[in-house]
Amino acid sequence: IEIGTLRLEFGLIDMRELMMRSAALMQPHATQKGVTLVLQYHPEGAPYDPARQNFASVVSPISVRDTPGVGGLEDISTAALLEEGRENECMVIGDAARLSQVLRNLMSNALKFTPPKGTVTVTVS
């Protein structure tokens, strides 16, 4: 990132879907070690009031034109975030590939340090 070799592509991400995909990749490791991998999704854990949310404060500090290797923010609008039918989803703006990588790394570490017959719980809220 510092020398501009990593390109970030920002977009609208459903964290529930990302968690499920990452867990599917990690499940064989959990099974092999005898660890239970539990997924929890609590959309009500993040109260959402569109009338009070200032999306400009989230997006505007990042300037796509001024940041080498960062793209995609210009295509994200408040309308996309408020798309009908997404009120019960945990949507974030970020780079899906990098967030997936971080999530898999966290799960991998949790599985590595959990003893057999233990449980790793991943929660999105």
Legacy VTK file of the C-alpha trace (Angstrom):
# vtk DataFile Version 3.0
C-alpha trace
ASCII
DATASET POLYDATA
POINTS 125 float
0.000 0.000 0.000
2.750 2.432 0.948
4.610 2.078 -2.335
1.469 1.801 -4.446
1.800 -1.845 -5.464
-1.498 -2.968 -3.923
-4.639 -1.766 -5.638
-7.725 -1.479 -3.460
-11.127 -1.772 -5.118
-13.851 -0.390 -2.893
-17.388 -1.604 -3.275
-20.531 -2.441 -1.366
-20.050 -5.720 0.535
-22.559 -7.962 2.294
-20.555 -9.048 5.349
-22.871 -12.003 5.990
-22.126 -13.427 2.551
-18.407 -12.726 2.940
-18.380 -14.474 6.334
-20.162 -17.524 4.910
-17.773 -17.811 1.952
-14.725 -17.445 4.198
-16.079 -20.018 6.656
-16.723 -22.483 3.817
-13.043 -22.236 2.887
-11.959 -22.734 6.516
-14.377 -25.580 7.365
-12.052 -28.387 6.147
-9.330 -27.091 8.502
-11.795 -27.003 11.401
-13.011 -30.528 10.640
-9.465 -31.855 10.342
-8.576 -30.398 13.742
-11.841 -31.444 15.404
-12.935 -27.864 16.066
-16.507 -26.653 15.616
-16.832 -23.518 13.484
-19.972 -21.553 14.386
-21.324 -18.599 12.404
-23.631 -16.031 13.980
-25.406 -13.233 12.184
-27.156 -10.486 14.138
-28.354 -7.705 11.823
-30.229 -6.166 14.737
-26.879 -5.704 16.496
-26.163 -2.638 14.381
-29.068 -0.192 14.698
-29.694 1.537 11.404
-31.528 4.809 10.963
-31.020 6.167 7.423
-32.336 9.566 8.482
-29.482 9.927 10.988
-26.655 8.347 8.997
-24.242 10.721 7.277
-22.690 8.592 4.539
-20.706 11.551 3.245
-18.699 11.510 6.467
-17.726 7.912 5.733
-16.884 8.253 2.052
-15.589 11.785 1.591
-12.353 11.507 3.632
-11.059 9.095 0.981
-10.244 10.788 -2.288
-10.007 8.326 -5.153
-8.262 10.843 -7.382
-5.632 11.662 -4.761
-4.909 8.116 -3.591
-2.877 5.893 -5.916
-4.082 2.306 -6.036
-7.576 3.036 -4.714
-10.640 2.811 -6.898
-14.330 2.133 -6.878
-15.619 4.714 -4.404
-16.911 6.953 -7.152
-19.481 4.266 -8.014
-20.920 3.970 -4.502
-23.822 6.209 -3.637
-26.127 6.593 -0.694
-28.857 5.187 -2.941
-26.900 1.956 -3.324
-26.563 1.685 0.431
-30.279 2.207 0.895
-31.274 -0.245 -1.836
-34.639 -1.812 -1.141
-34.478 -5.186 0.563
-31.132 -4.632 2.258
-32.386 -3.260 5.559
-31.583 -6.534 7.355
-28.126 -7.000 5.888
-24.787 -5.934 7.274
-23.452 -3.875 4.382
-20.056 -2.175 4.439
-17.900 -0.277 1.985
-14.515 -1.869 1.457
-12.299 -4.046 -0.687
-13.940 -7.494 -0.706
-10.725 -9.355 -1.500
-8.793 -7.696 1.333
-11.649 -8.099 3.842
-11.967 -11.758 2.888
-8.228 -12.197 3.370
-8.378 -10.600 6.831
-11.396 -12.683 7.852
-9.768 -15.937 6.704
-6.568 -15.009 8.540
-8.504 -14.357 11.767
-10.374 -17.665 11.406
-7.139 -19.497 10.645
-5.475 -18.109 13.772
-8.517 -18.941 15.893
-8.540 -22.513 14.571
-4.798 -22.850 15.091
-4.991 -21.883 18.768
-8.254 -23.658 19.642
-7.823 -27.132 21.122
-9.597 -30.149 19.603
-13.298 -30.330 20.520
-13.240 -26.547 21.002
-15.421 -23.996 19.251
-14.585 -20.958 17.133
-17.485 -18.527 16.832
-17.567 -15.859 14.122
-20.183 -13.137 14.566
-21.273 -10.392 12.190
-23.536 -7.668 13.534
LINES 1 126
125 0 1 2 3 4 5 6 7 8 9 10 11 12 13 14 15 16 17 18 19 20 21 22 23 24 25 26 27 28 29 30 31 32 33 34 35 36 37 38 39 40 41 42 43 44 45 46 47 48 49 50 51 52 53 54 55 56 57 58 59 60 61 62 63 64 65 66 67 68 69 70 71 72 73 74 75 76 77 78 79 80 81 82 83 84 85 86 87 88 89 90 91 92 93 94 95 96 97 98 99 100 101 102 103 104 105 106 107 108 109 110 111 112 113 114 115 116 117 118 119 120 121 122 123 124
